[in-house]
Amino acid sequence: MAILGYTILKIKKKEIDFLLTKNSKPWIPIEVKLNDEEPSINWKPFMNFLNCPYGIQLIKKVMYLKLLKKMVTSLLS
């Protein structure tokens, strides 16, 4: 099992900061924000396209971590 990270993946003019892969398949997308605790608008195309069950949004403001389930993407439309 290999876990690799990629930076700045772009889909439909939206980007996500990191994508962890497991066995060469998308595993966990990660978005890093300074203050914004709401799920990024960038999540919807990535969660649907990559078919990852979870996404992580890291927020520097208070060292806050938000774990997003794929079901959350329907709330972002």
Secondary structure by P-SEA (a helix, b strand, c coil): cbbbbbcccccccccccbbbbccccccbbbbbbccccccccaaaaaaaaacccbbbbbbccccbbbbbccccccccc
